[in-house]
Amino acid sequence: MDMTPAELFKALADETRTRISLLIAREGELCVCELTCALGESQPKISRHLALLRSSGLLADRRQGQWIYYRLHPQLPQWAQQVLAAAQQGNGLGLQDDAGRLAAMGERPLRQASCC
């Protein structure tokens, strides 16, 4: 996959997209309803940002039943993965609230029952 640094940083230029990307990188895979709850944002806003992240090549998705799960694109260049890892480490407490709201939902499948 060819992704330039400019393309990566453009995709991450919005705070919501950065939060989504870092939370997905942390969790491995999340669905729209999990992200909506974790970030405290509306479903249309989250979906719009996910579509942009997917079209940029940063995220990939898969369908399982009625749910669509998003993860980092498996062919994301190593340097881009390192940028995300460094951002997670440097973010400190920035994701703590988002991760806390996600954890409060419980584990799957209980989490899915509570939000989807």
C-alpha positions in Angstrom: 0.0 0.0 0.0 1.3 3.4 -0.9 0.6 6.1 1.6 2.5 9.3 1.9 3.2 11.1 5.2 1.0 13.9 3.9 -1.9 11.6 3.3 -1.6 10.1 6.8 -1.4 13.4 8.5 -4.3 14.8 6.4 -6.4 11.8 7.5 -5.5 12.4 11.2 -5.8 16.2 11.0 -9.2 16.1 12.7 -9.4 15.4 16.4 -12.3 12.9 16.0 -10.4 11.0 13.3 -7.3 10.9 15.5 -9.2 9.7 18.5 -10.9 7.0 16.3 -7.6 5.9 14.8 -5.8 5.7 18.2 -8.7 3.9 19.9 -8.9 1.3 17.1 -5.1 0.9 17.1 -5.3 0.3 20.9 -8.3 -2.1 20.8 -7.5 -3.9 17.5 -11.1 -3.6 16.1 -14.2 -1.7 16.9 -17.7 -1.2 15.4 -19.5 2.1 14.9 -21.7 1.7 18.0 -18.6 1.1 20.2 -16.9 4.2 18.8 -20.1 6.3 19.2 -20.3 5.4 22.9 -16.5 5.7 23.5 -16.2 9.1 21.9 -19.6 10.5 23.0 -20.4 11.5 19.4 -23.3 10.9 17.1 -23.5 7.9 14.8 -23.6 10.0 11.6 -20.5 12.0 12.7 -18.5 8.8 13.5 -19.6 7.1 10.3 -18.6 10.1 8.2 -15.1 10.1 9.8 -14.8 6.3 9.4 -15.6 6.6 5.7 -12.8 9.2 5.3 -10.3 7.1 7.2 -11.2 4.0 5.2 -10.9 5.9 1.9 -7.6 7.3 2.9 -6.3 3.7 3.4 -5.8 4.0 7.1 -8.6 1.7 8.1 -10.1 -1.5 6.7 -13.5 -2.9 7.5 -15.3 -6.3 7.7 -18.9 -7.2 8.0 -20.1 -9.7 10.6 -23.9 -10.1 10.6 -25.3 -6.6 11.0 -22.1 -5.1 12.4 -19.2 -3.6 10.5 -15.9 -3.7 12.3 -13.0 -1.3 11.6 -9.3 -2.0 12.1 -6.1 -0.6 10.9 -5.5 -1.6 7.3 -3.4 -4.8 7.3 -1.2 -3.3 4.6 -0.6 -0.1 6.4 3.1 0.8 6.0 5.3 0.1 9.0 6.3 3.7 9.3 2.6 4.7 9.6 2.1 2.1 12.3 5.1 3.5 14.2 3.6 7.0 13.9 0.3 5.8 15.5 2.2 3.9 18.2 4.2 6.9 19.0 1.1 9.1 19.1 -0.5 6.6 21.5 2.5 6.7 23.8 2.7 10.5 23.7 -1.0 10.9 24.2 -0.8 10.0 27.8 -4.2 10.5 29.4 -5.8 11.7 26.2 -7.5 8.4 25.4 -8.3 7.5 29.0 -11.8 8.9 29.0 -12.6 7.3 25.6 -11.1 3.9 26.8 -13.0 4.2 30.1 -16.3 4.7 28.3 -15.6 1.7 26.1 -14.6 -0.5 29.1 -17.8 0.5 30.9 -19.7 -1.1 28.0 -18.3 -4.5 29.1 -16.8 -7.2 26.8 -18.3 -8.5 23.6 -20.9 -9.9 23.1 -22.4 -8.0 26.1 -21.0 -4.8 24.6 -22.9 -5.4 21.4 -26.2 -6.0 23.1 -25.9 -2.7 25.0 -25.2 -0.5 22.0 -26.3 -2.1 18.7 
